[in-house]
Amino acid sequence: MRDVLPDIERWRAEGEETIGLATVIETWGSAPRGVGSKMAFTSGNKIAGSVSGGCVEAAVIEAGGEVLRSGKPRLLHFGVADDTAWAVGLSCGGTIEVFVERLDRSLEEALRRALAQERTIAVTTVVRGGDDVIGRKLMLGDDGAMVGSLGGALETTAAAAARAAKERGRSERVTLAATGADDAVEAFVDVILPSPTLVIVGGVHIAVALTAIARTLGYRTIVIDPRQPFADEQRFPQADRVVRAWPDEALDEIGLASSTAVAVLTHDPKLDDPALRAALPSPAFYVGALGSRATQAKRRQRLLDAGLTEAQLARFVSRFQKDEGIPETGVLDDPTIDRLRQVHGG
C-alpha cells in the first residue's frame, strides 16, 4: 500500500472520488509479483503500482471498471490452466489470484495515519463468501485498536488471524469459517510493516555512499553523530534525518524495531560502544560494526565487561559468514571484507 498511496493522495487532490484497488492475494508457480502487491486505478485510466509486472494488468483494469461502477468486489483468477492464459500473458507459467475492490475512504484515511506513524498493521478483507460479507474489512493496529467491522463470530476469528499474521510478519490467505467447501468464508490478511530503516552511527566518508545505496534499496536512513562537522545535513543529502547527539541517547529517542538495521562506523570506542550497548539487546534485525579483527576482539571484551551477554554478542556473527566459511570473528572486519570481494567477484 505504501508504494501506491502517494498517487492515491494526488488523485484525491485532483478530485477523484472513486478509486479501485487490486491486490494479489495468492500465487502459485512463477507468478511475477508477490502476495500483497497492489495496483490502484481510476475510471479515467490512471494507474499506480502493479499486480503482475504487466502480464494481467489490462484484464484487471477491465474487470475493475465494472467494480468501480457497481461497487461489488471481484476475485479474479489467472493461470496457465485457464483458456485465457495466453490472452492475459501468463503463458510462461504461474497462477495468481487478484482481489479487486473500491477503495474505502475511511479505511484509506486510517491506513494513511498508521503508515505515517510507521506502525505494523494488518488489514483483513473477506475475499470469498456471501454477498453480505465479501469485501468487508477489519484493520488491526499495533495497539490492538480495530477499524472497520466484519460482524459476529467472523470478527473474533479475523482479529485472531490478523494477530497471528502480524507475529509472523507476512501476509496470508486464511479461512474464517467453513461449513462446507462451497460455503467457506475466506479472507486475505494484508500485513503492512514499517519502512525498513538503516541507522548509521558515524558520519564518516563511507556513510555518505551508504545512505545513497540504502535509499535506492528503499530504506529510510538516519545518520547519528555528536560531532558537528560530521553531522551536517549538507554532507548527507540522501539521508532522511541527521541527528547530532550521542549514539545511545539518539537510539533511545529513535527507537529500534524489527525493521531497523544499525551500522556502527566511527572506529571510536567513545561512540561505538554506547551505540552497540543500545543496539545489540534491541529487536533490530541487523547490527554491524566496522573494524579489524583486533579491533573486534577488543570491542567484544569491552562489551562483555559492560554487561552484555554472549548471546547478544553472537549477533555479530552473520549467517553469510557461516555459509561462506568465514571465521566467526565479527561483522565487517578486514578478512571478512576480503572474503566478500572474492565471493562476489569484486
Residue, then its C-alpha position, 0 to 999 in steps of 0.5 A: m500500500r505504501d508504494v501506491l498511496p502517494d498517487i492515491e493522495r494526488w488523485r484525491a487532490e485532483g478530485e477523484e472520488t472513486i478509486g479501485l484497488a487490486t491486490v494479489i492475494e495468492t500465487w502459485g508457480s512463477a507468478p511475477r509479483g508477490v502476495g500483497s502487491k497492489m495496483a490502484f486505478t481510476s475510471g479515467n485510466k490512471i494507474a499506480g503500482s502493479v499486480s503482475g509486472g504487466c502480464v494481467e494488468a489490462a484484464v484487471i483494469e477491465a474487470g475493475g471498471e465494472v467494480l468501480r461502477s457497481g461497487k461489488p468486489r471481484l476475485l479474479h483468477f489467472g493461470v496457465a490452466d485457464d483458456t485465457a492464459w495466453a490472452v492475459g500473458l501468463s503463458c510462461g507459467g504461474t497462477i495468481e489470484v487478484f482481489v479487486e475492490r473500491l477503495d474505502r475512504s475511511l479505511e484509506e484515511a486510517l491506513r494513511r495515519a498508521l503508515a505515517q506513524e510507521r506502525t505494523i498493521a494488518v488489514t483483513t478483507v473477506v475475499r470469498g463468501g456471501d454477498d453480505v460479507i465479501g469485501r468487508k474489512l477489519m484493520l488491526g493496529d499495533d495497539g490492538a485498536m480495530v477499524g472497520s467491522l466484519g460482524g459476529a463470530l467472523e470478527t473474533t476469528a479475523a482479529a485472531a488471524a490478523r494477530a497471528a499474521k502480524e507475529r509472523g510478519r507476512s501476509e496470508r490467505v486464511t479461512l474464517a469459517a467453513t461449513g462446507a467447501d462451497d460455503a467457506v468464508e475466506a479472507f486475505v490478511d494484508v500485513i503492512l510493516p514499517s519502512p525498513t530503516l538503516v541507522i548509521v552511527g558515524g558520519v564518516h566518508i563511507a556513510v555518505a555512499l551508504t545512505a545513497i545505496a540504502r535509499t535506492l534499496g528503499y530504506r529510510t536512513i538516519v545518520i547519528d553523530p555528536r560531532q558537528p562537522f560530521a553531522d551536517e545535513q549538507r554532507f548527507p543529502q540522501a539521508d532522511r534525518v541527521v541527528r547530532a547527539w550521542p549514539d545511545e541517547a539518539l537510539d533511545e529517542i529513535g527507537l529500534a524495531s524489527s525493521t531497523a538495521v544499525a551500522v556502527l562506523t566511527h572506529d571510536p570506542k567513545l561512540d561505538d560502544p554506547a551505540l552497540r550497548a543500545a543496539l545489540p539487546s534491541p529487536a533490530f534485525y541487523v547490527g554491524a560494526l566496522g573494524s579489524r579483527a583486533t579491533q573486534a576482539k577488543r570491542r567484544q571484551r569491552l562489551l562483555d565487561a559492560g554487561l552484555t551477554e554472549a548471546q547478544l554478542a553472537r549477533f555479530v556473527s552473520r549467517f553469510q559468514k557461516d555459509e561462506g566459511i568465514p571465521e566467526t570473528g565479527v561483522l565487517d572486519d578486514p578478512t571478512i571484507d576480503r572474503l566478500r570481494q572474492v565471493h562476489g567477484g569484486 
